[in-house]
């Protein structure tokens, strides 16, 4: 009997049930009050405490990383700025004292955030891709941007590359927008991926992963796209892309399927991971967030994880879209004034999914919601845009965490930059999502135990009131407070 009591006591202490000592913590806060990753040490405490319980023994997914995308638009703007301002931005994204991005994305061929249409081989019916060249990515500064970012990143970062379309000559409609890849070019398109990986490696850039196609449902026929059904994409990966990379010794490249909104996840993962044969070459699933401004679709994320529990589940694109950035106006990013594409274009039955929203709330809620539902990586869209929300050949204006005015050589770090940094800076690759509960219906929280043993606890308080928080973990506790409309990262040292 004594032995049983002792075991119960040990388990209770390990799961943070006993709270006799103070936790060692550093608290960083970003808020509507102007705090921007500010270290907070003076807390106003009251008796109405919100309880947060962390259980390091309850483990979930391994973190792949957080970051943003290298696009031609961002590269174009960076190299119009002075070297000092370019350094400021790249160090802020990739330096250890900045956001320390660890997972990124870029585009294969052009995308909507390019200045024009282009592909790496525009010679008709060049099935062997004898004319393949990435020179355009050198001239448009995309490759220089990536290489310079590497120089600021002490531990490096992973890159996921995504095509918006093949060259038009490979498609049934011979256009940049829409259409399908012709079956006679399946092998050529697989070779295209392989040549891209080799060409970038020759420039000193390793590609970590690929998505098969950005938004295979299309984008309403607006900008570069190529359509797949779940069956068509699975067939292409199973019989062409996967075997090609395997044959050429590139099996370490992670192939991610789907790469569109979460509401469509079920039919895709059902096909991709139907059996061992179909799932052999898929390393995981890529998703976007554009289906709603507030719903992070936990049921769909849970379903995707349960269908392929040992595969990656990575959010590869998100942004405040259909908006022109607000310049040097931090308050706007905390108010429910932004609208998205669905505000204008969603069907009447889906309008409710696209209300006005606060941009910071949307980012914080989605990232926390994703982490709490098995997502292991979260990648923002453009790293840098201008005051118009471009440049963008389609004039599809969006907002980036950093906005610049190249004419005056000015840089604006929006609250979205600091929101991203609350996760990317403190939740590191190889960390483990751990158990974390809160007894409050409006405040959100999540926690990751990092490889160095620290725990990064993120708390989001979207309410109008300051809250007292009592954190329980490691047989210790800590009482702090969080301001109204604020995001905190609490770094806990064991």
N, C-alpha and C positions, 0 to 999 in steps of 0.2 A: 504493500500500500504506500509506504514512504517513497518508494522508487517512482510510482505512478505520479504522486504529488509533485516530486522533483521535476519530472519530465514536463508536466503541465506548466510549472513555473518557468522553466527555461523557454518553452515555446511562447508563452505569454510575453516574456521580456523581449525575445527576439522579434516579435511582431509589433513592438512599440506599445505594448499595453501598460508598462510601468513607466511613470514619468517623474522621477525623483530629482533629476539633474537638468541643467540648462543646456540646450543644444548650442553648438558653436555655429553661428550663421553670419552671412553677409547678405544684406537685402538691397536689391536694385529696383528702382521704380521709375516707370514712365507713366505720365498722367496728363489729364486735361489741365491740371494746374501748372504745367510747364516743365515738370520733371522729365528728364530724358536720360534714362539709364543712370539715374542719380543714386548714390549709396545713401540709404536711410538708416539712421541709428537712433533717432528720437521718436518714440512712438507714444501716441495718446491712447491709453488703455481704458476701457470701461468694463463693466461686469457682464455685458451682453456678448459673450464670446461665441465666435463661429469655430467649430472644432474641425481640424484637418488631421487625419490619421494616415501616416505613411507606413507601408509594410514592405520593406526591402526583400522579404522572403517570398513575396508573391510576384512572380516575374512574367513578363509578356514578350513583346518583340524586341529585337536588337536594332538600335538606331543606325540608319545608313547616313543620314545627314540632312542639312538644311541649307538653302541658298537661293540663287536666282539664275537668270538666263543671260548668256552672251548673245546679243543680236546685232545685226548690222546697224540698226538704228542707234543702239547704245554706243557701239564702236565709233560710228560717224561723229557723234556728239563729243565723246571723250577726246578725240583727236582734233577737235576744233577748240578745245579748252587749252589754257596754258599748261605746260608740264607740271607746274606746282598744283594746279587744281585737279589735274588728272591723277597725280600721285595721292592727293587727299582722298579722292573717291575710291581708288583701288585699294589703298591702305585701309580705308574705313570698311570696305567689304571683306577683304581677305587677310588683313593684318591681325596679329594676336590681340592687339589692343582695340580692334574694331569688332565687327560682327563675326569675323573668322569663319566665313562660308566654307562648307565642306562638301556640298553636293550642288552641281550646276547642270545647266542644259544649254544646248545650242541647236541651230537649225542646219540641216543638210539641204543645199540649194537655197533659194530665196523663200521668204515667208512674208506675211503681211507687214512685219516690222523690218522690211528691207526697203531700199530706195527704188528698186526696180525688180523685174523678173530676171532670174538667171539660174543656170544649172551648170554642172561641171562637164557636161558633154552634150553639145547641141548639134552634133553631126548626125543626120538622119540615118537610122538603121545601123548604127555603129555597135553591133552586138558584142564585139570584143572590147569595146570602150578604149580603143586605141588613142582617142583624142581626149581622154579624161584628164582634167586639170583643176586644181583648187586655187589657181592664181587669183580668181575673183575674190576669194576670202583673204588673200594677202593685200590686194589693192584696196578693199573696202575696210581694212583695219580690223576685221574680225579675229584673224589669227594673231596680229600684234597685240590686241587687247587681252586675249587669253594668255599669251606668253608673258605679258607684263603682269597680269594678275598672279601668275605662278610665282613671280619673283617676290611677291609680298606674302605669300602663303607658306608659313614655316612647315606645316605638315601636309600640304597639298590638298587637292580637292578632286572629287570624281566628276566626270563629264558624261552626261547622257545626250546623245545626238538624235535628232528627230527630223525626218523629211516631211514637208507639207505636200510635196508632189514629186513624182519622177519628171524627167524632161518630157515635154508634151508629146514627142514623137513615139514614146512608149505606150501612150494611152489611146483608148478607143475614140475619144472626142478630139484628140490632137490639140487640146487647150491646157492652159495653166490651171484653170479652175474646173473642178468636178471631173467626171469621167473615171474610168477604171483602167487599171494596168492590164494590157493585153497579155493573154497566156503565153504567147510566143516570146515575151520579154521577161518572164519570171526569172529565168536564169541570169539574164543580163542585169536585172535590177538587184539580184542577190550579189552579183559581182560588183555592182556599183557601191554597195555598202562596204564590201571588202576593200576595194580600192580607196574608198574614203578613209577607212581606218588606217591603211598603210600610208596614205599621203599625209595625214595629220601626224602620224608617228614620226615621219621623216622631218616634220617641222618641230619636233620636240613636244608633241601633245598626245598623250595617251587617252583614248576613248574608253571609258569604263562600261558604258551600256548604250543600247539603241532602243528606241521605240520604233515599231514597224511603220507606223503612220500617225501623224498628228491628226486627231479628230476624223476618224474613218467614216463617220456619218456625214461629213461635210460641214460647211458653215453657212448654209443658205445660199451657196453659189456666189460668195463675195470675194474671197481671195484664194490663194493657192490651196488646192485640196486634191485628194484622190480617194475614191470611195472603196470600202471593203465591207463585206458582211463578216460576221464572226467566222463562218465556215471558210470564206475565201482567205482571210488573214491566217487562220490556223493552217490551212493547206499550204500557203506560201512559206510559212515558217517551218512547218514539218517536212516539206519535200524540197525546198529550195534554199532559203536563207540559212536555216540551222545546219544542214549538211555542208553548205558551202563554207561557212565559217569553221566548222569542225574539220573539214578536209584541209583547210589552209592554216591549221594550228591556232585558230582564234576562238577556241571554245570558252575561254575565260570572259569573253564579251557577253554581257548580260542582255538578253533579248526580253523586252517588256512589251506585252500585248495591250490592245485596246487604246488607251491614251485619249479618252474623252470623258464626258460627264458621268457622275456616279449613278444617276438614275438608270443608266443602261447596263450596269455592271453584270447583273445576273445572267443575261443571255450570252454575254461574252465569256465569262469565266466557266459557264457550263460547257461551252464548246472548246475553249482553250485547254481546260483541265478535265476533259471528259474521261480520259484514261491515260495510261503511261505513254502511249504512242503519241497522242496529240500534245501532251504536256512536256515531252522530252526536252525540247529546245527553249521553252519559255522559262525564263528565270523569275518572272513575276508579271504584275499588272500595273499599268500606269493609269492615273485618273486625273480629271480636272474638276473645278468647283462651280462651273458656270450655270448649273441647273437651278440654283437658288441663291438668294442673298443672305439667307439665314440658316437653312437646313443643311447640315453636313452629312446627312444620309447614313446614320449609324447602322441601320439594318442592312443596307447594301454593303457597307464595309465589313461588317461581321460575316455576311454571307460569303464575300470574296475570300476572306481569310480562312473560313472553315472549308471552303472548296479546295484551297491550296495552302495549307497552314505553314508549309516550309518554303514558300515563295515570297518574293518581295511584293510589297503593296505601297507604291510611291505616288504621291501627289506631284505631278510634273509641271502644272501650270495653274496660275491664279493671278488675277489683277483686278483692280477697280477699273472696269471697262465702260465704254460709252460716256466717259467724263473727260473734260479738259481739266488739267491739274489746277489746284488753287495754290498760288504762289505766296510763300511766306505767310501762310494763314493756318497756323497749327489748329486753331479752334475748329475749323471746318471738318477736319479729319475725325473729330470726336462727336460730331453732330449727325443726326439722321437726315441728311440732305442729299446724299449720293443716290443716283439711280443707275441701273445696269441695262443691258440690251433688252431684257425681259420687260422692263417698265414700259417700253414702246411696242415690242414685237411679240411678246408671249401671247399665246391663245388666251381667250377669256377664262377658260377653266384653269389655267396655270398662272394667271396674273398674281394670285395671292402669294406665289413663291418669290415674287420680285418687288417687294415694297421699297420705300426709301430706307436707307440704312446708314450707319456710321462706319466709315472705312476701317478704323482701328478695331471696332467691335467685330467686324466681319473677319478680319485676319486672325485676331486672338481667339475668337470662338471656333473658327474652322481648324486652326492648328491644334488647339487643345482637344477638340472633338475628334480629330483624326488620330492623335496620339492615343486617346482613350479607346480607340476602336481599331487597333492593330496596324495603322499606317506607320511605316518606318522611315519615310523620307518626305520632305515637303519643300517644293521648289517654286519660288515666285517667278513672275514673268520678267519683263525688261528690267535691268538694273538701273538704267539711266534713260530719261526722256526729257524733252524740252517743255517749255511753258505751254505749248499747244497740245502736248500729249503725243508727240511724234518724234522724228519724222516717220511717215508711214505712207506708202504709195497709195493705199486704199482710203486714207484719211479716217482710219478706224482708231480714233483717239482714245488713249488710256492713261492711267497714272502709274508711275514707278515710285519706289521708295525715295529715290534721289532725283530731283528735278534741276535742270541747269538752263542757264541763259548764255549760250556761247558768244553772243554779241557783246555782252558786258563781262564775260568771264566770271559769272556768279553761280554759286551752288547752293541749293536748298535741300537740307536733310529733313524730309517730312516725318511726321510721327510714325509712318509705316516702316521707315528704316529702323527705328528703335524697337518697334514691335517685333520685327524679324529677328533683331539681335538678341532679344530676350530668350529666344530659343537657340539660334545658331551658335551664339557665343558660349552658352553654358551647357547645352546638351550635345555631347560630342559623339562622333562615330564610334560604334562598339559599345556604347552605353546600353543599358537595359531599362525599358519601361517597367516600372514597379507599381505595386498597389498603392492607391491614393484615394481616399474618400473624404467627403466634406458634407456636413449636415446643413447645407444651405441650398435652396433651389435655384438661386440666381447667380451665385458666384461659382466660377468654374476653376478647376485645378487639375494638374497632372504632374507626374514626377518621373525622373530618369536617374538611375544610378550610373555614373560615368566610370570609365576604365580606371581613373585615378582614385576611385573610392568616394568622391564627392557626390552628393545628391543635388540635382537641380529641380527645385519645386517652383512651378509657375502658377500664379494665381491671378485671375482676372475678375475685377469688381466693376461691372457695368452700371451699378446702382448709383443713386444720387447721394448716398450716405457713406461716410467713413465706417469701416468695420474693424472690430477687434478680432484677431485670429489667434487661436491656441493650437500650435503645431506639436503633434506627438510623434516621436520617432526614436529608435535606438535607445529605449529605456530612458529617454530624456524628453523635455518639452521646452517650448519657447513661445512666449506671448508677444505678438507684434500687432501693428495695425496697418491697414491699407487704405489709402485715400479713396474718395469717390471717383468713379470713372478712371481707374488706374489699373496698370498691369505691373506685377512684381515677379521677379525671380529671386527666390531665396536659395542661396548656395549653402548647403549643410555639410559640414566636415565631421567625419566620424571620430 
